[in-house]
Amino acid sequence: MPTQLTPHNNDSAVPWHELAARVLSGGAPTRSECLSILQSNDSELLDLLAAAYRVRRAAHGNRVHLNLLINAKSGQCGEDCGYCSQSKVSEADVPRYDLVRPERILDGAETAAGRRAGTYCIVLSGLRPSRGELDALAQVVAQIKARFSLRICVSPGLLSESQAVELKQCGVDRVNHNLNTSRGFYPNICTTHAYQDRLDTLGAVRRAGLEICSGGIVGMGEKDEDVVELALELGRLAPEAVPVNFFLPIPGTPLQGAGRLDPRYCLKVLSLFRLANPKCELRIAAGREVHLGSLQPLGLFPADSIFVGDYLTTKGQPPDEDFRMIRELGFEPAIDG
C-alpha cells in the first residue's frame, strides 16, 4: 500500500463537513467520495477528522467504549489465512492450546470489570466451534453474567443459525466475525473457506437476534478500492460494532512482508469507516499502538472504542496509558453495564 498518496487539487476536494451533514441526515457517502477520503491530501486531514468527529459525537458523544479480549483457544487452526499467526501455514512462535479452563475465562472477566470494560470478548481459534466448545461457552457465559455487569462477545468462527441461537440463549450478546477485506481481495489472504461463508455466518447471527461485530484488517497489500468496498459492505450489513485492525506483519506468516502504513493514512481509514458506518461502535483494534504511534489520540475523534489490554498474539499498551489518553482528550469511558 503506498505511503505517499496523490493529493487532490484544493478546488476539487470533497467538502468534508457537507458530507458529514449528509450522513447525519441519513445519507451515505458514494464510492468515489470514499475513495477521495483515502486519497485526500494530508493538508485536509484535520478537516476530515473534524467531519468524522461530528458523526461520531452524534452517536456516542465523547464516550469511549472499552473492551477486553481473551485468547481462549490459540493456534491449531486448519485454515490458511496468510495474515494469521495461528493458521496451519504459520511458523510463528505463538502459544498453541485447546479451550482454556472456565476459571481462566472467569479471571479474564474479573480483569475486564476491573478495567471498566463494558464488553468482554472471548475468542477461539479454528474454522468453527465443536460441540464441546459450545457447551463449555454456555456454562461459563452464564457464570460471567451472574457475577459481572459485562456484555459478552464471542468469536468462535463460522456458525450455523442453530449454533447462533444456542449462543443467544446462554446469554451471549454479540458475535464477532470479521469480513477482513473485500470480496475481490479475499482469495489473496485465504483459500480454505470463502468470503460468502463469512457473510452466511453474519446472516445467521443476525437472524438469531444477536448483535454483530464485524470489521477488517487494513495493510495486507490490498488497494484503496478494497478498503472502500469493505467499508461499504459493512455499511450495508449495519453491524453494531466495527473493529478496524491495522496489519501487523508477524514473522513466520505468509504475509509477513505485506503492506506499508503511515499514521495519517490510518486516520483517513478510520474517518472512512466512521462516515460509512455512522452509528456503529467503531473500534481501533490491533496495530493502533504501532501504526498510529504518537497520533493515537487523534484516532478517537472518528472512533469510539478500543481494547484495554493485549490482542490475540500481540501486545497492547498498558491500560494506564489508555486511560490517560482518554482523560487528556476530555473524553470518558462509557458505562455499558
ROGUDREN-876652 format. One line per field, with one value per residue: residue in three letters; x negated, z negated, y negated of N, C-alpha, C, O in turn. Coordinates in pm, whole numbers. Layout:
<lofis>
aa: [ala ...]
n_c1: [X ...]
n_c3: [Z ...]
n_c2: [Y ...]
ca_c1: [X ...]
ca_c3: [Z ...]
ca_c2: [Y ...]
c_c1: [X ...]
c_c3: [Z ...]
c_c2: [Y ...]
o_c1: [X ...]
o_c3: [Z ...]
o_c2: [Y ...]
</lofis>
This chain:
<lofis>
aa: [met pro thr gln leu thr pro his asn asn asp ser ala val pro trp his glu leu ala ala arg val leu ser gly gly ala pro thr arg ser glu cys leu ser ile leu gln ser asn asp ser glu leu leu asp leu leu ala ala ala tyr arg val arg arg ala ala his gly asn arg val his leu asn leu leu ile asn ala lys ser gly gln cys gly glu asp cys gly tyr cys ser gln ser lys val ser glu ala asp val pro arg tyr asp leu val arg pro glu arg ile leu asp gly ala glu thr ala ala gly arg arg ala gly thr tyr cys ile val leu ser gly leu arg pro ser arg gly glu leu asp ala leu ala gln val val ala gln ile lys ala arg phe ser leu arg ile cys val ser pro gly leu leu ser glu ser gln ala val glu leu lys gln cys gly val asp arg val asn his asn leu asn thr ser arg gly phe tyr pro asn ile cys thr thr his ala tyr gln asp arg leu asp thr leu gly ala val arg arg ala gly leu glu ile cys ser gly gly ile val gly met gly glu lys asp glu asp val val glu leu ala leu glu leu gly arg leu ala pro glu ala val pro val asn phe phe leu pro ile pro gly thr pro leu gln gly ala gly arg leu asp pro arg tyr cys leu lys val leu ser leu phe arg leu ala asn pro lys cys glu leu arg ile ala ala gly arg glu val his leu gly ser leu gln pro leu gly leu phe pro ala asp ser ile phe val gly asp tyr leu thr thr lys gly gln pro pro asp glu asp phe arg met ile arg glu leu gly phe glu pro ala ile asp gly]
n_c1: [-85 -65 -256 -281 -44 153 222 533 648 710 940 1110 1153 1337 1600 1577 1733 1983 2035 2041 2270 2465 2451 2532 2792 2902 2805 2554 2206 2077 1920 1705 1660 1578 1337 1202 1162 962 757 707 543 285 302 567 641 708 951 1101 1098 1238 1489 1555 1563 1789 1990 1933 1969 2241 2353 2223 2133 1878 1790 1593 1587 1488 1307 1217 1009 985 775 899 870 598 401 348 517 683 707 590 528 339 250 254 117 189 265 262 59 -124 -440 -496 -603 -391 -163 0 292 573 921 930 951 1261 1218 1007 1118 1313 1147 1043 1275 1314 1091 1159 1386 1262 1108 1290 1411 1673 1741 1663 1455 1447 1239 1196 972 978 1187 1463 1674 1656 1888 1839 1702 1897 2078 1917 1876 2139 2181 1982 2037 2285 2204 2038 2224 2376 2206 2083 2130 2121 2107 2113 1911 1849 1609 1620 1570 1699 2055 2361 2715 2856 2655 2588 2825 2812 2600 2712 2916 2775 2682 2499 2420 2323 2170 1853 1731 1520 1513 1280 1156 1210 1444 1326 1050 1020 943 667 578 685 772 902 1157 1451 1532 1807 1887 1834 2011 2248 2240 2264 2522 2665 2613 2742 3010 3054 3090 2878 2629 2404 2057 1825 1550 1242 910 652 393 274 174 373 570 669 930 1026 1038 1234 1452 1488 1561 1805 1954 1980 2130 2371 2442 2471 2344 2334 2090 1770 1461 1146 855 509 272 32 -265 -356 -644 -704 -459 -274 -218 -409 -569 -402 -228 -232 -202 -111 -68 108 252 383 554 719 840 990 1164 1303 1438 1598 1767 1893 2021 2208 2335 2224 2033 1720 1417 1076 853 619 281 294 122 -125 -101 41 -101 -236 -14 207 415 567 706 931 1115 1262 1318 1468 1401 1188 952 860 582 413 388 474 233 44 -100 70 79 -1 283 308 198 385 609 508 476 745 849 697 786 1027 1236 1442 1464 1711 2011 2124 2248]
n_c3: [0 88 -71 -11 102 381 395 377 592 444 525 605 395 175 -13 -333 -563 -459 -361 -605 -717 -540 -590 -857 -818 -726 -485 -269 -201 133 350 485 325 92 178 225 -34 -133 39 1 -38 -277 -395 -428 -642 -912 -878 -773 -989 -1174 -1054 -1061 -1336 -1404 -1324 -1479 -1736 -1737 -1763 -1982 -2162 -2374 -2468 -2529 -2438 -2610 -2580 -2656 -2573 -2553 -2455 -2414 -2301 -2133 -1834 -1637 -1417 -1124 -894 -618 -645 -552 -699 -962 -1269 -1387 -1208 -995 -814 -929 -1074 -1297 -1629 -1852 -2131 -2162 -2227 -2358 -2429 -2709 -3068 -3250 -3474 -3407 -3207 -3356 -3528 -3347 -3291 -3534 -3534 -3316 -3416 -3622 -3479 -3379 -3147 -2914 -2753 -2716 -2539 -2400 -2242 -2004 -1832 -1502 -1246 -1297 -1591 -1815 -1937 -2209 -2276 -2239 -2441 -2667 -2650 -2690 -2960 -3096 -3018 -3139 -3406 -3409 -3352 -3581 -3772 -3690 -3547 -3248 -2895 -2664 -2408 -2162 -1962 -1764 -1514 -1205 -1199 -1226 -1195 -1403 -1591 -1647 -1768 -2001 -2132 -2178 -2355 -2581 -2685 -2548 -2400 -2164 -1852 -1714 -1389 -1151 -830 -711 -460 -121 100 347 294 112 178 188 -69 -195 -124 -209 -299 -195 -113 -109 -297 -533 -517 -526 -787 -932 -858 -979 -1246 -1278 -1227 -1447 -1642 -1765 -1831 -1590 -1543 -1328 -1121 -977 -832 -762 -535 -422 -171 1 231 229 322 234 -41 -54 53 -148 -365 -268 -232 -497 -583 -457 -593 -851 -1117 -1477 -1596 -1474 -1428 -1343 -1228 -1205 -1002 -1139 -1053 -1119 -1191 -1028 -918 -608 -501 -602 -496 -384 -294 -380 -608 -712 -981 -914 -695 -825 -993 -804 -709 -938 -948 -710 -767 -977 -852 -667 -831 -1036 -1292 -1431 -1684 -1663 -1650 -1726 -1668 -1673 -1615 -1650 -1831 -1711 -1440 -1447 -1637 -1780 -1709 -1806 -1988 -1814 -1670 -1816 -1755 -1515 -1588 -1857 -2037 -2200 -2270 -2600 -2692 -2588 -2255 -2031 -1975 -2005 -2180 -2359 -2458 -2796 -3015 -3179 -3023 -2821 -2963 -3046 -2798 -2714 -2918 -2887 -2643 -2711 -2703 -2812 -2973 -2853 -3014 -3011 -3140]
n_c2: [118 -220 -477 -742 -949 -1057 -1396 -1580 -1841 -2153 -2286 -2089 -1927 -1717 -1858 -1809 -1859 -1903 -1650 -1510 -1629 -1536 -1259 -1256 -1324 -1097 -1009 -860 -813 -825 -580 -699 -922 -796 -685 -921 -1008 -835 -901 -1164 -1482 -1530 -1777 -1820 -1672 -1741 -1875 -1664 -1484 -1637 -1644 -1370 -1341 -1490 -1317 -1091 -1201 -1254 -1002 -884 -1074 -1197 -958 -666 -341 -56 246 582 853 1208 1467 1748 1997 2108 2103 2406 2409 2509 2358 2149 1877 1609 1391 1459 1560 1793 1984 2282 2255 2097 2028 1897 1822 1883 1921 2239 2394 2583 2503 2296 2351 2299 2136 1970 1814 1686 1541 1361 1217 1091 924 764 630 490 312 139 213 249 456 796 1000 1315 1529 1785 1991 2142 2299 2346 2383 2666 2920 2964 2730 2533 2609 2568 2292 2202 2267 2116 1854 1811 1808 1583 1380 1392 1292 1053 726 732 708 974 1084 1319 1491 1732 1846 1983 2012 2195 2123 2245 2287 2023 1944 2098 1971 1721 1795 1871 1639 1482 1171 1062 1146 1181 1170 1123 967 899 815 698 866 924 919 1116 1393 1365 1374 1593 1931 2158 2131 1951 1608 1574 1760 1629 1412 1559 1658 1419 1350 1559 1503 1257 1331 1489 1308 1186 934 794 800 692 643 541 586 371 302 525 544 485 281 -69 -71 174 139 -56 91 281 114 11 246 329 114 173 405 316 360 372 323 232 339 209 325 268 392 608 729 1041 1225 1533 1578 1605 1350 1181 983 798 496 145 -109 -437 -676 -887 -796 -586 -729 -843 -612 -536 -754 -715 -470 -555 -748 -587 -412 -527 -500 -292 -115 -200 -54 -96 139 407 312 38 -89 -61 -155 -399 -535 -824 -964 -841 -947 -1110 -925 -867 -1057 -997 -728 -532 -339 -105 162 248 365 668 815 1085 1242 1051 771 510 160 49 44 -187 -388 -404 -500 -745 -873 -891 -1053 -1291 -1379 -1478 -1308 -1029 -707 -483 -379 -76 130]
ca_c1: [0 -153 -255 -266 80 168 311 637 649 797 1069 1197 1160 1471 1627 1598 1842 2108 2054 2084 2410 2549 2454 2615 2931 2945 2744 2434 2104 2066 1794 1600 1629 1500 1201 1142 1118 834 657 706 417 265 340 710 665 779 1091 1163 1119 1345 1616 1583 1595 1929 2073 1906 2027 2387 2393 2156 2082 1734 1768 1504 1625 1370 1323 1102 1012 910 749 940 818 494 330 412 625 660 726 463 530 199 217 278 9 243 312 180 -55 -210 -553 -520 -616 -280 -106 98 360 717 1001 880 1047 1355 1164 924 1209 1372 1045 1039 1393 1289 999 1236 1467 1171 1058 1407 1455 1814 1757 1560 1451 1391 1200 1150 915 1039 1289 1594 1666 1703 1999 1789 1668 2023 2130 1831 1906 2269 2168 1900 2106 2386 2135 1993 2341 2422 2109 2033 2215 2044 2160 2027 1893 1767 1558 1599 1557 1824 2168 2493 2815 2890 2547 2603 2938 2760 2521 2809 2990 2691 2651 2407 2483 2268 2074 1755 1687 1471 1501 1135 1120 1315 1469 1231 913 1019 863 525 542 737 833 965 1300 1486 1589 1950 1905 1836 2138 2353 2236 2321 2666 2716 2604 2848 3140 3066 3118 2755 2561 2292 1929 1754 1464 1142 768 601 249 227 139 492 578 767 1065 1067 1076 1364 1554 1514 1637 1942 2021 2018 2240 2494 2474 2502 2306 2331 1951 1679 1320 1052 720 402 196 -98 -328 -420 -740 -659 -333 -295 -208 -497 -630 -299 -168 -303 -102 -158 40 206 341 468 660 815 918 1088 1266 1385 1527 1700 1866 1969 2091 2218 2386 2162 1921 1604 1306 938 812 476 194 306 4 -238 -81 81 -211 -205 115 317 531 650 791 1056 1212 1360 1352 1518 1385 1054 923 769 510 344 467 469 95 -43 -79 121 8 54 413 294 174 514 693 452 510 888 867 636 871 1154 1335 1466 1505 1855 2064 2209 2308]
ca_c3: [0 95 -184 44 178 471 335 458 611 341 581 629 275 120 -134 -432 -657 -386 -361 -740 -734 -464 -664 -977 -774 -679 -358 -274 -105 255 365 523 206 2 232 204 -174 -147 125 -23 -74 -422 -442 -458 -744 -1030 -839 -761 -1125 -1237 -997 -1117 -1477 -1413 -1312 -1599 -1853 -1731 -1807 -2103 -2246 -2398 -2537 -2468 -2480 -2643 -2559 -2692 -2492 -2597 -2352 -2492 -2233 -2050 -1737 -1598 -1321 -997 -782 -564 -644 -545 -795 -1099 -1331 -1442 -1100 -967 -730 -1005 -1151 -1406 -1763 -1933 -2214 -2099 -2332 -2344 -2508 -2846 -3172 -3281 -3575 -3341 -3139 -3463 -3573 -3246 -3309 -3651 -3489 -3231 -3504 -3693 -3388 -3337 -3014 -2906 -2675 -2733 -2412 -2414 -2106 -1982 -1700 -1431 -1147 -1362 -1725 -1834 -2030 -2345 -2298 -2257 -2574 -2766 -2644 -2751 -3105 -3151 -2995 -3244 -3529 -3396 -3362 -3720 -3860 -3641 -3453 -3125 -2770 -2618 -2264 -2135 -1826 -1758 -1377 -1129 -1278 -1169 -1267 -1528 -1685 -1689 -1863 -2128 -2196 -2225 -2469 -2700 -2737 -2463 -2345 -2035 -1790 -1624 -1274 -1062 -687 -695 -343 -20 163 453 243 12 215 166 -209 -244 -21 -267 -304 -104 -166 -128 -424 -639 -507 -572 -933 -982 -841 -1083 -1373 -1281 -1238 -1583 -1735 -1827 -1771 -1503 -1544 -1208 -1066 -883 -851 -658 -521 -381 -30 79 288 165 364 149 -172 -32 69 -281 -444 -217 -263 -638 -592 -418 -697 -972 -1244 -1594 -1624 -1360 -1464 -1234 -1262 -1116 -990 -1200 -985 -1218 -1131 -1023 -847 -466 -469 -694 -431 -311 -343 -443 -658 -791 -1073 -851 -618 -921 -1038 -692 -710 -1046 -907 -610 -831 -1053 -763 -603 -937 -1129 -1426 -1491 -1777 -1576 -1740 -1678 -1724 -1669 -1534 -1673 -1900 -1617 -1317 -1477 -1711 -1861 -1666 -1860 -2039 -1704 -1624 -1891 -1702 -1438 -1656 -1993 -2108 -2197 -2365 -2708 -2717 -2476 -2145 -2030 -1994 -2014 -2300 -2354 -2552 -2931 -3031 -3236 -2913 -2754 -3045 -3041 -2667 -2717 -3009 -2833 -2532 -2763 -2683 -2931 -2945 -2850 -3115 -2931 -3220]
ca_c2: [0 -335 -569 -875 -945 -1169 -1496 -1641 -1985 -2209 -2328 -1974 -1846 -1695 -1937 -1703 -1889 -1880 -1505 -1472 -1672 -1444 -1133 -1276 -1334 -966 -975 -777 -855 -747 -507 -794 -1003 -710 -677 -1052 -1016 -766 -963 -1308 -1545 -1536 -1910 -1816 -1571 -1793 -1898 -1533 -1432 -1716 -1598 -1237 -1360 -1533 -1197 -1010 -1267 -1242 -868 -837 -1182 -1183 -832 -566 -206 23 390 666 975 1326 1568 1865 2115 2047 2187 2532 2382 2575 2266 2098 1730 1572 1286 1506 1637 1917 2070 2400 2218 2008 2081 1803 1879 1837 2029 2327 2469 2601 2411 2288 2388 2192 2045 1870 1721 1605 1447 1255 1134 1007 821 672 545 402 208 61 255 283 579 898 1072 1450 1565 1922 2016 2254 2267 2342 2443 2804 2936 2945 2589 2459 2641 2502 2149 2179 2273 2007 1727 1799 1769 1443 1295 1393 1226 925 649 727 761 1083 1104 1437 1503 1877 1894 1997 2061 2217 2046 2313 2259 1884 1941 2151 1866 1622 1848 1883 1507 1405 1052 1021 1237 1121 1248 1019 991 883 736 701 996 944 942 1223 1511 1339 1394 1721 2015 2276 2105 1842 1484 1595 1832 1528 1343 1650 1661 1294 1361 1648 1431 1156 1398 1543 1198 1140 821 830 730 735 538 587 563 282 303 657 539 454 147 -158 -30 286 83 -121 195 337 16 3 373 324 19 243 504 239 424 284 290 249 326 186 370 225 516 626 842 1127 1318 1672 1585 1579 1208 1109 868 724 373 35 -203 -551 -715 -975 -708 -514 -821 -854 -487 -544 -852 -647 -373 -627 -810 -480 -337 -641 -473 -175 -127 -187 -20 -87 267 440 229 -106 -141 -60 -232 -537 -595 -942 -1018 -759 -1020 -1160 -816 -864 -1152 -917 -602 -550 -212 -44 268 215 489 727 870 1231 1290 935 690 374 74 62 -22 -321 -481 -424 -588 -880 -928 -925 -1166 -1412 -1422 -1530 -1204 -948 -570 -458 -288 13 235]
c_c1: [-89 -142 -244 -146 94 265 418 604 748 934 1165 1211 1303 1489 1669 1714 1979 2139 2102 2231 2505 2562 2543 2763 2984 2889 2620 2333 2106 1932 1680 1562 1546 1355 1128 1093 979 723 648 567 405 305 488 742 743 925 1167 1193 1232 1481 1654 1623 1739 2021 2056 1976 2179 2434 2340 2107 1931 1702 1673 1543 1499 1402 1198 1120 933 896 773 900 723 428 414 528 589 678 592 460 386 156 205 164 56 285 216 58 -152 -321 -587 -523 -509 -228 -2 162 509 789 959 991 1138 1300 1080 1010 1276 1273 1034 1159 1376 1193 1072 1318 1380 1116 1170 1448 1603 1838 1636 1568 1379 1367 1147 1089 987 1150 1426 1583 1715 1822 1954 1755 1793 2082 2050 1858 2038 2259 2092 1967 2213 2322 2088 2111 2392 2332 2074 2133 2136 2127 2061 2030 1806 1728 1521 1572 1691 1932 2287 2593 2851 2780 2555 2717 2893 2682 2611 2877 2905 2646 2550 2483 2446 2173 1982 1722 1648 1476 1356 1094 1235 1332 1362 1090 906 938 712 482 592 801 909 1112 1326 1540 1737 1979 1914 1966 2253 2357 2297 2473 2730 2717 2718 2986 3162 3093 2996 2703 2441 2173 1851 1675 1362 1000 720 450 190 183 256 483 677 909 1117 1110 1212 1475 1588 1597 1781 2020 2066 2132 2373 2538 2515 2468 2306 2189 1865 1536 1234 912 622 295 59 -163 -410 -516 -691 -526 -357 -293 -304 -562 -531 -269 -264 -198 -172 -41 145 305 435 581 764 901 1025 1200 1360 1485 1632 1807 1949 2052 2117 2258 2312 2064 1796 1479 1172 879 661 401 201 181 -115 -217 -32 -26 -167 -73 233 435 623 744 924 1152 1307 1406 1395 1493 1242 1054 832 699 450 443 448 328 -5 -4 -13 41 71 185 404 271 301 601 640 486 656 911 815 711 997 1267 1354 1504 1657 1892 2165 2287 2450]
c_c3: [0 -28 -137 137 263 415 432 482 512 395 598 506 227 -3 -247 -525 -588 -380 -498 -762 -660 -536 -787 -943 -717 -545 -378 -173 19 258 398 406 107 48 212 61 -188 -70 108 -62 -227 -478 -477 -581 -863 -998 -827 -898 -1195 -1185 -1053 -1264 -1496 -1410 -1434 -1721 -1855 -1785 -1946 -2196 -2255 -2477 -2457 -2524 -2496 -2633 -2608 -2625 -2561 -2479 -2417 -2429 -2126 -1957 -1694 -1501 -1186 -875 -738 -555 -656 -644 -937 -1151 -1385 -1334 -1075 -883 -802 -1076 -1266 -1540 -1853 -2019 -2137 -2208 -2301 -2433 -2654 -2945 -3203 -3380 -3511 -3267 -3241 -3517 -3475 -3258 -3428 -3615 -3404 -3316 -3579 -3609 -3327 -3194 -3018 -2837 -2693 -2611 -2429 -2273 -2101 -1842 -1635 -1338 -1208 -1497 -1727 -1929 -2174 -2375 -2315 -2395 -2683 -2768 -2713 -2903 -3160 -3129 -3102 -3376 -3524 -3415 -3506 -3811 -3819 -3547 -3324 -3007 -2721 -2466 -2245 -1988 -1803 -1618 -1307 -1217 -1189 -1247 -1399 -1633 -1736 -1790 -2000 -2203 -2252 -2352 -2596 -2754 -2658 -2402 -2200 -1984 -1698 -1511 -1167 -916 -642 -576 -244 35 269 405 154 53 198 22 -265 -129 -78 -304 -225 -180 -196 -256 -540 -636 -557 -724 -990 -965 -947 -1219 -1385 -1298 -1378 -1686 -1810 -1757 -1690 -1530 -1424 -1151 -973 -923 -733 -656 -478 -235 60 137 209 199 279 11 -162 -23 -65 -365 -399 -243 -408 -658 -556 -526 -829 -1101 -1358 -1628 -1503 -1410 -1339 -1285 -1159 -1119 -1054 -1134 -1082 -1150 -1140 -955 -700 -428 -551 -629 -363 -377 -401 -483 -724 -874 -1009 -766 -712 -971 -928 -684 -818 -1012 -804 -676 -916 -961 -691 -702 -1053 -1272 -1499 -1601 -1694 -1662 -1668 -1746 -1706 -1576 -1565 -1738 -1805 -1504 -1340 -1557 -1796 -1821 -1717 -1910 -1929 -1652 -1695 -1853 -1603 -1511 -1799 -2080 -2092 -2288 -2474 -2748 -2588 -2371 -2145 -2056 -1996 -2133 -2268 -2449 -2690 -2946 -3090 -3129 -2835 -2833 -3045 -2908 -2664 -2801 -2948 -2711 -2582 -2739 -2813 -2893 -2948 -2963 -3044 -3015 -3261]
c_c2: [-123 -422 -712 -874 -1070 -1271 -1541 -1788 -2044 -2248 -2211 -1884 -1833 -1784 -1843 -1734 -1877 -1730 -1458 -1509 -1579 -1309 -1145 -1288 -1202 -926 -890 -830 -766 -674 -603 -884 -923 -701 -811 -1070 -955 -836 -1114 -1356 -1549 -1672 -1917 -1732 -1625 -1822 -1766 -1474 -1507 -1673 -1461 -1248 -1407 -1412 -1108 -1068 -1253 -1107 -833 -948 -1174 -1056 -742 -430 -121 172 461 801 1085 1422 1704 1998 2066 2148 2306 2513 2442 2486 2207 1945 1677 1468 1338 1593 1771 2018 2186 2368 2125 2085 1988 1875 1821 1952 2109 2413 2480 2500 2415 2325 2271 2090 1934 1767 1630 1503 1330 1161 1041 893 717 577 445 290 125 94 287 415 669 989 1205 1504 1708 1932 2134 2210 2254 2412 2587 2804 2910 2801 2504 2485 2570 2352 2118 2176 2152 1872 1705 1755 1624 1349 1285 1308 1084 859 627 774 866 1091 1227 1437 1649 1932 1902 2060 2092 2134 2112 2290 2115 1871 1993 2044 1757 1669 1856 1747 1427 1287 1027 1127 1158 1219 1147 1062 981 798 743 843 1025 977 1065 1346 1491 1365 1527 1798 2135 2254 1977 1721 1501 1671 1733 1449 1430 1658 1533 1292 1448 1580 1330 1221 1456 1434 1148 1015 872 739 780 618 597 553 479 291 436 661 509 313 63 -116 87 237 16 -16 258 241 8 131 375 223 83 341 439 315 323 240 321 230 307 221 316 335 509 748 927 1223 1462 1689 1551 1432 1123 986 776 590 272 -67 -321 -603 -804 -896 -632 -602 -842 -728 -494 -643 -791 -553 -441 -685 -707 -400 -433 -607 -362 -214 -97 -172 -24 36 287 346 81 -163 -155 -160 -374 -610 -713 -1007 -936 -840 -1072 -1052 -810 -976 -1085 -791 -628 -428 -163 79 212 344 541 777 1021 1283 1175 849 557 287 88 -14 -163 -425 -507 -520 -731 -948 -974 -1050 -1295 -1465 -1492 -1433 -1126 -807 -557 -363 -199 113 204]
o_c1: [-181 -33 -202 -147 50 380 398 539 859 1033 1286 1274 1382 1402 1786 1788 2078 2254 2193 2307 2612 2671 2620 2848 3096 2922 2585 2371 2133 1843 1569 1445 1454 1262 1008 994 890 607 589 484 504 339 531 858 835 1013 1283 1302 1312 1578 1769 1708 1805 2119 2154 2036 2239 2540 2406 2047 1863 1599 1673 1531 1415 1509 1088 1229 827 994 681 897 762 402 536 624 476 665 493 396 320 36 151 121 -26 334 105 -38 -251 -298 -694 -454 -532 -248 74 95 565 726 952 1109 1099 1330 1081 978 1295 1311 1019 1146 1417 1211 1049 1320 1418 1081 1147 1513 1652 1940 1522 1672 1263 1460 1064 1150 1050 1200 1500 1492 1803 1854 2023 1778 1794 2131 2107 1861 2049 2320 2134 1953 2229 2379 2097 2099 2445 2377 2037 2211 2090 2208 1940 2136 1700 1803 1405 1554 1786 1905 2311 2561 2874 2810 2530 2707 2931 2697 2588 2894 2959 2579 2517 2597 2527 2104 2028 1689 1734 1448 1314 1004 1344 1244 1313 1020 796 867 637 363 546 873 975 1182 1233 1586 1787 2083 1993 2025 2345 2465 2372 2544 2836 2810 2782 3068 3276 3116 3010 2730 2384 2186 1815 1728 1390 974 745 385 71 157 242 397 758 998 1237 1206 1295 1580 1705 1694 1871 2140 2177 2220 2476 2658 2585 2556 2282 2169 1884 1493 1247 859 650 237 -21 -119 -519 -476 -642 -482 -449 -359 -280 -605 -571 -282 -365 -113 -279 75 262 424 553 693 882 1021 1141 1316 1481 1604 1745 1926 2065 2144 2054 2219 2336 2019 1770 1440 1156 858 584 452 121 138 -194 -305 -61 -41 -72 -24 347 548 744 850 1021 1259 1426 1522 1364 1555 1182 1142 738 751 436 564 411 307 -126 110 -37 -53 185 199 483 319 324 661 718 522 686 983 880 702 1066 1383 1287 1569 1723 1814 2279 2382 2514]
o_c3: [-81 -84 -215 240 223 387 554 399 496 323 606 513 237 -89 -255 -563 -652 -391 -507 -819 -711 -543 -818 -1028 -667 -494 -490 -70 10 179 344 390 46 -32 186 37 -247 -109 191 -112 -297 -596 -547 -620 -911 -1080 -867 -921 -1267 -1260 -1089 -1310 -1593 -1485 -1487 -1799 -1961 -1846 -2021 -2299 -2155 -2544 -2334 -2644 -2407 -2673 -2601 -2621 -2619 -2412 -2469 -2498 -2038 -1995 -1711 -1501 -1139 -762 -811 -465 -758 -672 -1024 -1085 -1425 -1366 -1127 -881 -743 -1132 -1326 -1560 -1922 -1984 -2057 -2272 -2228 -2503 -2716 -2911 -3186 -3371 -3556 -3265 -3216 -3550 -3516 -3238 -3423 -3660 -3418 -3291 -3597 -3661 -3233 -3128 -3114 -2858 -2686 -2583 -2469 -2196 -2183 -1745 -1702 -1348 -1174 -1517 -1650 -1993 -2250 -2486 -2397 -2460 -2779 -2875 -2786 -2968 -3260 -3214 -3151 -3449 -3623 -3485 -3547 -3914 -3903 -3479 -3297 -3019 -2734 -2404 -2306 -1901 -1820 -1602 -1347 -1297 -1089 -1354 -1498 -1752 -1854 -1886 -2103 -2325 -2362 -2446 -2707 -2857 -2697 -2358 -2121 -2063 -1615 -1535 -1099 -883 -547 -589 -277 20 279 468 125 -32 195 -5 -370 -48 -2 -336 -191 -294 -296 -319 -633 -740 -622 -783 -1088 -1050 -999 -1297 -1490 -1375 -1421 -1804 -1909 -1639 -1719 -1539 -1418 -1135 -898 -1031 -618 -760 -495 -180 182 96 132 114 254 -46 -252 -84 -93 -428 -483 -272 -439 -742 -616 -549 -909 -1185 -1337 -1683 -1437 -1431 -1242 -1375 -1039 -1223 -1027 -1157 -1123 -1060 -1243 -935 -668 -332 -568 -700 -291 -499 -462 -403 -783 -841 -1047 -765 -682 -990 -956 -656 -791 -1042 -808 -645 -926 -990 -656 -663 -1158 -1364 -1618 -1611 -1658 -1736 -1562 -1867 -1722 -1471 -1511 -1704 -1816 -1475 -1259 -1546 -1873 -1891 -1676 -1876 -1947 -1597 -1643 -1912 -1608 -1498 -1857 -2185 -1986 -2371 -2445 -2828 -2490 -2394 -2246 -2150 -1988 -2181 -2162 -2513 -2701 -2894 -3054 -3140 -2788 -2776 -3045 -2906 -2617 -2761 -2957 -2679 -2504 -2754 -2912 -2790 -3035 -3002 -3019 -2967 -3329]
o_c2: [-130 -439 -798 -806 -1178 -1237 -1542 -1851 -1992 -2244 -2231 -1778 -1927 -1786 -1802 -1642 -1843 -1689 -1375 -1431 -1547 -1252 -1054 -1266 -1196 -818 -852 -886 -647 -704 -590 -919 -977 -708 -813 -1139 -1015 -830 -1183 -1280 -1570 -1683 -2009 -1721 -1558 -1797 -1757 -1421 -1447 -1665 -1438 -1173 -1369 -1406 -1055 -994 -1240 -1098 -761 -919 -1148 -1048 -743 -407 -116 217 408 856 1060 1454 1767 2100 1989 2262 2307 2589 2427 2534 2214 1891 1698 1455 1269 1687 1854 2127 2188 2446 2080 2192 1999 1975 1721 2068 2054 2494 2398 2420 2521 2328 2156 1971 1820 1648 1511 1391 1215 1041 925 780 597 456 329 184 48 13 347 480 624 1048 1208 1524 1747 1886 2216 2098 2161 2492 2625 2704 2843 2754 2412 2392 2518 2291 2019 2091 2092 1783 1594 1674 1552 1248 1182 1259 1002 926 516 866 849 1102 1237 1391 1687 2052 1835 2149 2024 2081 2042 2277 2089 1795 1938 2029 1706 1592 1848 1741 1315 1303 977 1192 1080 1335 1092 1177 1046 715 789 928 1137 1056 1114 1401 1588 1376 1571 1741 2206 2349 1904 1731 1449 1650 1752 1422 1380 1662 1539 1239 1416 1597 1319 1172 1471 1464 1076 993 977 617 897 508 690 501 514 288 459 768 508 234 115 -124 97 288 31 -33 286 283 -2 126 418 245 51 360 500 332 204 131 423 117 382 156 319 365 419 861 888 1296 1508 1802 1476 1392 1003 895 684 574 307 -105 -307 -576 -796 -923 -616 -554 -857 -737 -460 -619 -813 -557 -392 -672 -733 -328 -420 -678 -340 -328 18 -262 36 38 192 306 4 -274 -248 -241 -462 -731 -703 -1095 -960 -805 -1077 -1083 -754 -989 -1114 -752 -732 -414 -177 97 138 422 468 782 1080 1361 1198 855 499 334 133 -125 -250 -538 -619 -611 -826 -1065 -1083 -1142 -1399 -1583 -1557 -1470 -1155 -786 -614 -277 -241 174 284]
</lofis>
